[in-house]
Amino acid sequence: MISIKNILCPVDYSVYSEMALKYAIEFAEKYRAKLYLMHVLDIRVYDINEPELYNVNIVDEETIAKLRERLLRCVTEDTRGKIPVEAIILQGVPFSEIIRASKEHKIDLIVIGTHGRTGISHAIMGSVAEKVVRKAPCPVLTIRHPEHDFIMP
């Protein structure tokens, strides 16, 4: 039997991650797993081109605490009463931080939303979900928003 004790759901507050969160909650309730909600403050938006600065905290602890509270509010109190939920706020490159956290917290399943970009926008921006699928140490369930049609390349 498959054992799922720890589930990670990265949240970027898009409709895509909102949909993924619904699945993550369902899985967590079914398997009585701990749900880790994670938001990564993407350091690349600060245009830091010095690798030695990647470990510097860009946001203060008070702001991180507020972000953690906001992340926890994504899950209702009723749900939090049924399953353990932990909010993780990290700073870095999103896919790298997701992989690192999945190892650190011994994650059994990652549930992540995908924007479904194709063509030039995918080539330029890449896909956090795709990179996570390729590098994750555990199974990854990607969830696309149901309003998007699949288009064969």
Residue frames as a rotation matrix with the C-alpha (Angstrom) as fourth column:
MET 1
0.575 0.818 0.000 0.00
0.818 -0.575 0.000 0.00
0.000 0.000 -1.000 0.00
ILE 2
-0.103 -0.562 0.821 1.14
0.483 -0.750 -0.452 3.52
0.870 0.350 0.349 -0.74
SER 3
0.178 0.076 -0.981 2.07
0.964 -0.214 0.159 5.51
-0.198 -0.974 -0.112 2.34
ILE 4
-0.141 -0.156 0.978 1.53
0.427 -0.900 -0.082 9.25
0.893 0.406 0.193 2.15
LYS 5
0.129 0.102 -0.986 2.34
0.991 -0.043 0.125 10.99
-0.029 -0.994 -0.107 5.42
ASN 6
-0.161 -0.290 -0.943 3.57
0.305 -0.924 0.232 14.39
-0.939 -0.250 0.237 4.23
ILE 7
0.283 0.343 0.896 2.15
0.959 -0.077 -0.274 16.43
-0.024 0.936 -0.350 1.36
LEU 8
-0.536 -0.496 -0.683 3.65
0.407 -0.861 0.305 19.65
-0.739 -0.115 0.664 0.02
CYS 9
0.366 0.665 0.651 1.53
0.928 -0.209 -0.307 22.17
-0.068 0.717 -0.694 -1.86
PRO 10
-0.759 -0.629 -0.167 3.39
0.594 -0.775 0.217 25.21
-0.266 0.065 0.962 -3.22
VAL 11
0.385 0.920 -0.077 1.11
0.859 -0.388 -0.335 28.27
-0.338 0.063 -0.939 -3.33
ASP 12
-0.782 -0.599 0.173 1.61
0.620 -0.721 0.309 31.33
-0.060 0.349 0.935 -5.52
TYR 13
-0.441 0.734 -0.517 -1.93
0.120 -0.523 -0.844 32.63
-0.890 -0.434 0.143 -4.95
SER 14
-0.775 0.224 -0.590 -2.94
-0.631 -0.227 0.742 32.00
0.033 0.948 0.318 -8.57
VAL 15
0.345 0.938 0.030 -6.11
-0.932 0.346 -0.106 30.16
-0.110 0.009 0.994 -9.59
TYR 16
0.273 -0.327 -0.905 -3.81
-0.420 0.806 -0.418 27.29
0.866 0.494 0.083 -10.56
SER 17
-0.795 -0.591 -0.136 -2.36
-0.116 0.369 -0.922 26.87
0.595 -0.718 -0.362 -7.08
GLU 18
-0.419 0.750 0.513 -5.83
-0.882 -0.201 -0.426 27.34
-0.216 -0.631 0.746 -5.60
MET 19
0.557 0.601 -0.573 -7.01
-0.746 0.665 -0.027 24.35
0.365 0.443 0.819 -7.63
ALA 20
-0.148 -0.708 -0.690 -3.95
-0.118 0.706 -0.698 22.32
0.982 -0.022 -0.189 -6.59
LEU 21
-0.807 -0.153 0.570 -4.64
-0.548 -0.162 -0.821 23.16
0.218 -0.975 0.047 -2.95
LYS 22
0.228 0.957 0.178 -8.11
-0.973 0.230 0.009 21.63
-0.033 -0.175 0.984 -3.21
TYR 23
0.577 -0.091 -0.812 -6.53
-0.259 0.922 -0.287 18.37
0.775 0.375 0.508 -4.36
ALA 24
-0.504 -0.862 -0.063 -3.82
-0.152 0.160 -0.975 18.55
0.851 -0.482 -0.211 -1.70
ILE 25
-0.476 0.419 0.773 -6.41
-0.879 -0.207 -0.429 18.97
-0.020 -0.884 0.467 1.05
GLU 26
0.612 0.754 -0.239 -8.43
-0.770 0.637 0.038 16.01
0.181 0.161 0.970 -0.25
PHE 27
0.272 -0.606 -0.748 -5.34
-0.035 0.771 -0.636 13.80
0.962 0.199 0.189 -0.33
ALA 28
-0.708 -0.578 0.405 -4.25
-0.377 -0.176 -0.909 14.95
0.597 -0.797 -0.093 3.13
GLU 29
-0.089 0.764 0.640 -7.67
-0.988 0.013 -0.153 14.18
-0.125 -0.646 0.753 4.58
LYS 30
0.725 0.397 -0.562 -7.88
-0.540 0.834 -0.108 10.79
0.427 0.382 0.820 2.85
TYR 31
0.250 -0.740 -0.625 -4.40
0.269 0.673 -0.689 9.68
0.930 0.005 0.367 3.93
ARG 32
0.950 0.121 -0.289 -4.44
0.312 -0.272 0.910 11.57
0.032 -0.955 -0.296 7.26
ALA 33
0.081 -0.971 0.224 -1.26
0.941 0.000 -0.339 13.24
0.329 0.238 0.914 6.11
LYS 34
0.075 -0.184 -0.980 0.38
0.513 -0.836 0.197 16.45
-0.855 -0.517 0.032 7.26
LEU 35
0.611 0.194 0.767 -0.09
0.776 -0.340 -0.532 19.24
0.158 0.920 -0.358 4.73
TYR 36
-0.262 -0.744 -0.615 2.76
0.627 -0.615 0.478 21.66
-0.734 -0.260 0.627 4.16
LEU 37
0.851 0.428 0.303 1.74
0.519 -0.599 -0.610 24.87
-0.080 0.676 -0.732 2.43
MET 38
-0.092 -0.975 -0.204 4.67
0.759 -0.201 0.619 26.67
-0.645 -0.098 0.758 0.89
HIS 39
0.958 0.243 0.151 5.18
0.282 -0.725 -0.628 30.10
-0.043 0.644 -0.764 -0.64
VAL 40
0.022 -0.999 0.027 8.52
0.938 0.030 0.346 31.12
-0.346 0.017 0.938 -2.11
LEU 41
0.750 0.042 -0.661 9.51
-0.064 -0.989 -0.135 34.77
-0.659 0.144 -0.738 -2.39
ASP 42
0.674 -0.456 0.581 11.29
0.739 0.405 -0.539 34.69
0.011 0.793 0.610 -5.73
ILE 43
0.235 -0.675 -0.699 14.60
0.383 -0.597 0.705 36.51
-0.893 -0.434 0.119 -5.24
ARG 44
-0.492 -0.457 0.741 14.95
0.841 -0.028 0.541 36.89
-0.226 0.889 0.398 -9.01
VAL 45
0.479 0.727 0.492 12.34
0.802 -0.590 0.091 39.66
0.357 0.350 -0.866 -8.99
TYR 46
0.816 -0.250 -0.521 14.80
0.191 -0.735 0.651 41.75
-0.545 -0.631 -0.552 -6.99
ASP 47
0.883 -0.467 0.048 17.33
-0.034 -0.166 -0.986 41.52
0.468 0.869 -0.162 -9.84
ILE 48
0.564 -0.733 0.380 20.11
-0.595 -0.042 0.802 40.25
-0.572 -0.679 -0.460 -7.59
ASN 49
0.831 -0.297 -0.471 22.90
-0.314 0.449 -0.837 39.11
0.460 0.843 0.280 -9.87
GLU 50
-0.237 -0.919 0.315 25.35
-0.834 0.026 -0.552 38.35
0.499 -0.393 -0.772 -7.09
PRO 51
0.147 0.332 -0.932 25.14
0.001 0.942 0.336 34.66
0.989 -0.050 0.138 -6.08
GLU 52
-0.733 -0.477 -0.485 26.61
0.459 0.180 -0.870 35.40
0.503 -0.860 0.087 -2.65
LEU 53
-0.830 0.482 0.279 23.54
-0.557 -0.732 -0.392 37.55
0.015 -0.481 0.877 -1.92
TYR 54
-0.272 0.766 -0.582 21.10
-0.320 0.499 0.806 34.68
0.908 0.405 0.109 -2.60
ASN 55
-0.249 0.138 -0.959 21.27
0.738 0.668 -0.095 33.66
0.628 -0.731 -0.268 1.07
VAL 56
-0.997 -0.080 -0.009 20.53
0.070 -0.807 -0.587 37.16
0.040 -0.585 0.810 2.36
ASN 57
-0.270 0.953 -0.136 17.02
0.895 0.197 -0.400 37.63
-0.354 -0.230 -0.906 3.77
ILE 58
-0.779 0.057 0.625 15.24
0.365 -0.769 0.525 40.20
0.510 0.637 0.578 1.65
VAL 59
0.162 0.917 0.365 12.13
-0.172 -0.338 0.925 40.26
0.972 -0.213 0.103 3.83
ASP 60
-0.601 -0.408 0.687 12.18
-0.689 -0.171 -0.704 40.80
0.404 -0.897 -0.178 7.60
GLU 61
-0.960 0.135 -0.244 10.86
0.228 0.885 -0.406 38.27
0.162 -0.446 -0.880 10.13
GLU 62
-0.549 0.806 -0.222 7.72
-0.132 -0.345 -0.929 40.29
-0.825 -0.481 0.296 10.90
THR 63
-0.115 0.469 -0.876 6.74
-0.974 -0.227 0.006 40.27
-0.196 0.853 0.483 7.23
ILE 64
-0.724 -0.194 -0.662 7.49
-0.386 0.909 0.156 36.55
0.572 0.369 -0.733 6.98
ALA 65
-0.902 0.431 -0.014 5.21
0.220 0.432 -0.875 35.94
-0.371 -0.792 -0.485 9.99
LYS 66
-0.193 0.856 -0.480 2.40
-0.551 -0.499 -0.669 37.88
-0.812 0.136 0.568 8.26
LEU 67
-0.253 0.031 -0.967 2.97
-0.932 0.260 0.253 35.93
0.259 0.965 -0.037 5.04
ARG 68
-0.959 -0.110 -0.261 2.83
-0.035 0.960 -0.276 32.68
0.281 -0.256 -0.925 7.02
GLU 69
-0.600 0.799 -0.045 -0.52
0.013 -0.046 -0.999 33.73
-0.800 -0.600 0.018 8.55
ARG 70
-0.047 0.563 -0.825 -1.86
-0.899 -0.384 -0.211 34.61
-0.436 0.732 0.524 5.09
LEU 71
-0.589 -0.261 -0.765 -0.77
-0.642 0.726 0.247 31.22
0.490 0.637 -0.595 3.80
LEU 72
-0.972 0.235 -0.010 -2.50
0.182 0.725 -0.664 29.40
-0.149 -0.647 -0.748 6.66
ARG 73
-0.345 0.892 -0.293 -5.72
-0.396 -0.421 -0.816 31.29
-0.851 -0.165 0.499 5.88
CYS 74
-0.499 0.126 -0.857 -5.80
-0.839 0.178 0.514 29.44
0.217 0.976 0.017 2.54
VAL 75
-0.632 0.273 -0.726 -7.05
0.252 0.957 0.140 26.46
0.733 -0.094 -0.673 4.56
THR 76
0.242 0.828 0.506 -10.24
-0.368 -0.404 0.837 26.73
0.898 -0.388 0.208 6.59
GLU 77
-0.351 -0.298 0.888 -10.19
-0.931 0.010 -0.365 26.31
0.099 -0.955 -0.281 10.36
ASP 78
0.653 0.665 0.361 -12.40
-0.675 0.728 -0.121 23.27
-0.343 -0.165 0.925 9.90
THR 79
0.791 -0.430 -0.435 -9.78
-0.081 0.631 -0.772 21.64
0.606 0.646 0.464 7.67
ARG 80
-0.204 -0.918 0.340 -7.00
-0.536 -0.186 -0.824 22.61
0.819 -0.351 -0.454 10.07
GLY 81
0.050 0.315 0.948 -8.99
-0.976 0.218 -0.021 20.81
-0.213 -0.924 0.318 12.76
LYS 82
0.922 0.377 0.085 -8.94
-0.339 0.894 -0.294 17.60
-0.187 0.242 0.952 10.70
ILE 83
0.671 -0.736 0.090 -5.34
0.666 0.545 -0.510 17.53
0.326 0.402 0.856 9.49
PRO 84
0.286 -0.650 -0.704 -2.05
0.521 -0.512 0.683 19.06
-0.804 -0.562 0.192 10.62
VAL 85
0.749 -0.040 0.662 -1.11
0.580 -0.444 -0.683 22.04
0.321 0.895 -0.309 8.46
GLU 86
0.175 -0.753 -0.634 2.19
0.597 -0.430 0.677 23.91
-0.782 -0.497 0.374 8.45
ALA 87
0.983 0.133 0.123 3.01
0.180 -0.643 -0.744 27.06
-0.020 0.754 -0.657 6.49
ILE 88
0.110 -0.994 0.008 6.49
0.780 0.091 0.619 27.50
-0.616 -0.062 0.785 5.07
ILE 89
0.991 0.058 -0.120 7.76
-0.021 -0.822 -0.569 30.83
-0.132 0.567 -0.813 3.71
LEU 90
0.208 -0.963 0.170 11.10
0.705 0.268 0.656 30.72
-0.678 -0.016 0.735 1.94
GLN 91
0.670 -0.129 -0.731 13.16
-0.467 -0.839 -0.279 33.10
-0.577 0.529 -0.622 -0.17
GLY 92
-0.396 -0.846 0.357 14.97
-0.116 0.431 0.895 31.90
-0.911 0.313 -0.269 -3.26
VAL 93
-0.697 0.174 -0.696 14.35
-0.698 0.056 0.714 30.38
0.164 0.983 0.083 -6.67
PRO 94
0.156 0.913 0.376 10.94
-0.981 0.189 -0.053 28.68
-0.119 -0.361 0.925 -6.44
PHE 95
0.720 0.196 -0.666 11.67
-0.383 0.912 -0.145 25.28
0.579 0.360 0.732 -7.97
SER 96
-0.292 -0.910 -0.293 14.95
-0.075 0.327 -0.942 24.94
0.953 -0.253 -0.164 -6.04
GLU 97
-0.679 0.084 0.730 13.29
-0.720 -0.269 -0.639 25.80
0.143 -0.959 0.243 -2.74
ILE 98
0.463 0.886 -0.001 10.43
-0.882 0.461 0.093 23.38
0.083 -0.043 0.996 -3.42
ILE 99
0.455 -0.386 -0.802 12.92
-0.084 0.879 -0.470 20.55
0.886 0.282 0.368 -4.05
ARG 100
-0.626 -0.762 0.166 14.96
-0.196 -0.052 -0.979 21.46
0.755 -0.645 -0.117 -0.98
ALA 101
-0.379 0.568 0.731 11.88
-0.925 -0.205 -0.320 21.62
-0.032 -0.797 0.603 1.26
SER 102
0.623 0.645 -0.443 10.58
-0.676 0.729 0.111 18.32
0.395 0.230 0.890 -0.09
LYS 103
0.032 -0.704 -0.710 13.80
0.142 0.706 -0.694 16.65
0.989 -0.078 0.122 1.01
GLU 104
-0.767 -0.408 0.495 14.01
-0.339 -0.399 -0.852 18.46
0.545 -0.822 0.168 4.34
HIS 105
-0.307 0.759 0.575 10.43
-0.926 -0.097 -0.366 17.60
-0.222 -0.644 0.732 5.35
LYS 106
-0.907 -0.117 0.405 10.47
-0.065 0.988 0.141 14.06
-0.417 0.102 -0.903 3.89
ILE 107
-0.142 0.886 -0.442 7.59
-0.826 -0.352 -0.440 14.85
-0.546 0.302 0.782 1.56
ASP 108
-0.468 0.082 0.880 5.78
0.222 0.975 0.027 11.86
-0.856 0.208 -0.474 0.04
LEU 109
0.009 0.537 0.843 3.74
0.998 0.041 -0.037 13.82
-0.054 0.842 -0.536 -2.53
ILE 110
-0.793 -0.167 -0.587 3.97
0.127 -0.986 0.109 17.28
-0.596 0.012 0.803 -4.07
VAL 111
0.123 0.860 0.495 0.72
0.952 0.038 -0.303 18.74
-0.280 0.509 -0.814 -5.45
ILE 112
-0.563 -0.472 -0.679 1.41
0.243 -0.879 0.410 21.73
-0.790 0.066 0.610 -7.68
GLY 113
0.613 0.784 -0.100 -0.63
0.211 -0.284 -0.935 23.85
-0.762 0.552 -0.339 -10.06
THR 114
-0.521 -0.745 0.417 0.54
0.649 -0.029 0.760 24.35
-0.554 0.667 0.498 -13.60
HIS 115
-0.221 0.382 -0.898 -0.19
-0.290 -0.904 -0.313 27.38
-0.931 0.192 0.311 -15.72
GLY 116
0.332 0.369 0.868 -0.20
0.588 0.639 -0.496 25.38
-0.738 0.675 -0.005 -18.92
ARG 117
0.382 -0.280 -0.881 1.96
-0.581 -0.814 0.007 27.84
-0.719 0.510 -0.473 -20.84
THR 118
0.495 -0.272 0.826 3.06
0.662 0.733 -0.156 26.74
-0.563 0.624 0.542 -24.26
GLY 119
0.700 -0.187 0.689 5.15
0.596 -0.377 -0.709 28.08
0.392 0.907 -0.152 -27.08
ILE 120
-0.035 -0.800 0.600 7.31
0.252 -0.588 -0.769 31.15
0.967 0.124 0.222 -26.62
SER 121
0.376 0.202 0.904 5.97
-0.719 -0.552 0.422 32.06
0.584 -0.809 -0.063 -23.18
HIS 122
0.993 -0.062 0.096 6.93
-0.009 0.797 0.604 28.59
-0.114 -0.601 0.791 -21.90
ALA 123
0.476 -0.869 0.137 10.33
0.724 0.299 -0.622 28.79
0.499 0.395 0.771 -23.57
ILE 124
-0.070 -0.495 0.866 11.08
-0.089 -0.862 -0.500 32.18
0.994 -0.112 0.016 -22.03
MET 125
0.195 0.256 0.947 9.56
-0.886 -0.368 0.281 31.76
0.420 -0.894 0.155 -18.57
GLY 126
-0.788 -0.418 -0.453 9.95
-0.231 0.882 -0.412 28.03
0.571 -0.220 -0.791 -18.14
SER 127
0.357 0.931 -0.071 7.76
-0.348 0.203 0.915 26.13
0.867 -0.302 0.397 -15.78
VAL 128
-0.308 -0.394 0.866 8.27
-0.946 0.027 -0.324 25.74
0.104 -0.919 -0.381 -12.06
ALA 129
0.543 0.611 0.576 6.00
-0.666 0.731 -0.148 22.68
-0.512 -0.303 0.804 -12.15
GLU 130
0.883 -0.238 -0.404 8.00
-0.192 0.604 -0.774 21.09
0.428 0.761 0.488 -14.96
LYS 131
-0.103 -0.985 0.140 11.30
-0.548 -0.062 -0.834 21.62
0.830 -0.163 -0.534 -13.14
VAL 132
-0.141 0.134 0.981 9.81
-0.959 0.228 -0.169 20.21
-0.246 -0.964 0.096 -9.94
VAL 133
0.868 0.491 0.071 8.58
-0.447 0.836 -0.320 17.11
-0.217 0.246 0.945 -11.81
ARG 134
0.625 -0.681 -0.381 12.06
-0.165 0.362 -0.917 16.56
0.763 0.636 0.114 -13.21
LYS 135
-0.329 -0.913 0.243 13.97
-0.353 -0.120 -0.928 17.06
0.876 -0.391 -0.283 -9.94
ALA 136
0.270 0.518 0.812 11.63
-0.923 -0.103 0.372 16.01
0.276 -0.849 0.450 -7.12
PRO 137
-0.801 -0.597 0.041 12.62
-0.568 0.738 -0.365 13.11
0.188 -0.316 -0.930 -4.86
CYS 138
-0.634 0.682 0.365 8.96
0.144 0.568 -0.810 12.00
-0.760 -0.461 -0.458 -4.66
PRO 139
-0.349 0.593 0.726 5.86
0.937 0.203 0.284 11.75
0.021 0.779 -0.626 -6.88
VAL 140
-0.862 0.107 -0.496 4.46
-0.059 -0.992 -0.110 15.04
-0.504 -0.066 0.861 -8.17
LEU 141
-0.110 0.894 0.434 0.81
0.939 0.237 -0.250 15.59
-0.327 0.380 -0.866 -9.04
THR 142
-0.972 -0.183 -0.149 0.36
0.119 -0.925 0.360 18.52
-0.204 0.332 0.921 -11.42
ILE 143
-0.071 0.997 -0.032 -3.04
0.804 0.038 -0.593 20.17
-0.590 -0.068 -0.804 -11.54
ARG 144
-0.935 -0.128 0.331 -4.13
0.315 -0.731 0.606 22.40
0.164 0.670 0.724 -14.37
HIS 145
-0.609 0.761 -0.224 -7.12
-0.388 -0.532 -0.752 24.70
-0.692 -0.371 0.619 -14.19
PRO 146
-0.316 0.516 0.796 -10.12
0.564 0.777 -0.280 22.98
-0.763 0.360 -0.537 -15.82
GLU 147
0.643 0.612 -0.461 -10.93
0.033 -0.623 -0.782 26.01
-0.765 0.487 -0.420 -17.98
HIS 148
-0.050 -0.741 -0.670 -7.78
-0.839 -0.333 0.431 25.50
-0.543 0.583 -0.605 -20.04
ASP 149
0.936 0.349 -0.040 -7.94
-0.299 0.729 -0.615 23.26
-0.186 0.588 0.787 -23.06
PHE 150
0.121 -0.899 0.422 -5.10
0.123 0.435 0.892 20.96
-0.985 -0.056 0.163 -23.93
ILE 151
0.834 0.046 -0.549 -3.46
-0.511 -0.312 -0.801 21.90
-0.208 0.949 -0.237 -27.23
MET 152
0.672 -0.611 0.419 -1.14
0.596 0.782 0.183 19.41
-0.439 0.127 0.889 -28.86
PRO 153
0.137 -0.703 -0.698 2.20
-0.244 -0.707 0.664 21.02
-0.960 0.079 -0.269 -29.77
